[in-house]
Amino acid sequence: MKLPLPLRLPLPLAALLLAGCAPTQPTPTASAPQSAQEALRPYYATLDTNLPKAPANPALAPDTVITRFAFGSCQNENRDMKFWDVIAAQKPQAFLLIGDNVYGDTRPTNGADIPTLTASYRKLNARAEYDRFRRSVPMMTTWDDHDYGANDAGGAFAFKEWAEKVYENYWGSSDEVRARPGVYESRIVGPEGKRVQFIILDTRFFRSDLVTMPYRDPGPALGWYIPTTDPNATVLGTAQWAWLAQELAKPAELRFIISSTQVVTDAHNFEGWTNFPKERERLYALLAEKRVDNAIFLTGDRHSGGFYKTSAPGLSKPLWDFTASSLNMAFGKGDGGEREPDPRRTGGFWGIPNFGQIDIDWAAKTVKMSLRRDDGSVIEEQVVTAID
């Protein structure tokens, strides 16, 4: 029966009223994303994957007897790159680029696809000095904040999964690295008796939030961050810690542990393992547990270079931290050590363009660490007995 004309209802409303007479069924709902990273995955799945790739790079033969390699950090793709030809002239067998490999986060705002990051890598590819070096010297890499996508960012960075995809695509990461979150990896090079292990950590992807000191004016000269007291705070994350323990159990006569941020020093309130004292204690304890007396830390990030030394319980030799930073983004004009007094630093703190060079004397069982200017001349050197 039709309703009188004045009482006729719009079909959608009528349908709603009639539906009220029928048994109701629960409406299935998708679970809400548990993180910003999870929420962004459907969007990232729609993006073009024609991402930049680094120039071809020769492989480092696994039986190579390493006697010299170099490393550095903080390379701005827009600045002078004459240092690449200088480093090549030293004839290193490998080069480790250990963070801030480009400055891809330079804009105050960025889309979730971090267009500035891919643009920075494309600009880097256009630099002839870098291209020439990349095609001739085997390279290993990790990232720091400016090629991770955001200044001082850690595990909470919303766009980190896309940044990881960009990084792994550009540097041609191994299947092992691509198969797991983060960009950490390890490689052992050389025959038995002369094995060098490169343990390349990821200190960004899993790292807990930094703790900031209360605001004050004027601000602190050496950074705003303070050590966390959170017992659950982490630098490496559960999976990477377990992996590191396995790697340290492998036999090697000499080990280099690469961390994009400094490990040993407590002299500043910028980023570093100093922000996570329990994690650093855990690192030292793991070295002692695995009886690793042959490890040297290689670090970057600080736009200045220097040498640091400390003792750790259970280790018979000092732990050295060799910081080389930066390749072409230095902020000083010489030794700025007076600004940052540090009993663990053995010499100056050099805010001039620099790179690190490692020379291994297998017969003498010594390692010479040289901090060098961008013209190849030596700034400071340390010779240590670190070979088992």
Protein Blocks (a to p, Z undefined) as FASTA:
>chain_A
ZZdfklpccfklmmmmmmmmpccdddddddddfbfklmmmmmmmmpccbdcddddddddd
fkbccfbdcddehiafkbccklmmmmmmnopabdcdeejkbccklbfbdcfklmmlmmmm
mmmmmpmklmmmmmmmccdddddfklnopghiafklmklmmmmmmmmmmnopafklmmpg
cjbdcddeddehiaccdddddfklmoccdddddddddddfebjbdcdfbfkbcfkommlm
mmmmmmmmpccfbdcdddfbdfklmkbccecjklmmmlmmmmmmmmmmnopakbccddeh
jopacddddddehiabdcdddddddfklcfbfbdfklmmgcfkbcbdcdfbdcddddddd
fknopacdddddfkopafbdcdddfbZZ
